[in-house]
């Protein structure tokens, strides 16, 4: 549940609280008590919405843990971007095709798995372009 949904739910609860308090206070002519009652209703509805939001967040986190335990999500899926970041930076900084091949070997040894097809295709194209660029510039071997 997003914050926008929680905010909308809070607004609806304020309106409902306001309507209930107006109905209750129709016979009461003291405005101070009416305003105080409305403010307390708004505050209590806000607290209620925050409580609902925290419960929903907790349930979502538990659901993610259960999926992790059942094997539907692996730890690598959760850490995918963090695991791939250093390799992407090194691929971009590679100065020779040998260096690029070494990075790819490292990735396979580290058992980097990409389950998202779009990310895998994007990474493949990125590596191919870098390899082609380095080959065209004649930087095929190590600079040593």
Helices and strands as residue ranges (DSSP letters): H 3-24, H 31-70, H 75-78, H 80-93, H 97-109, H 117-136
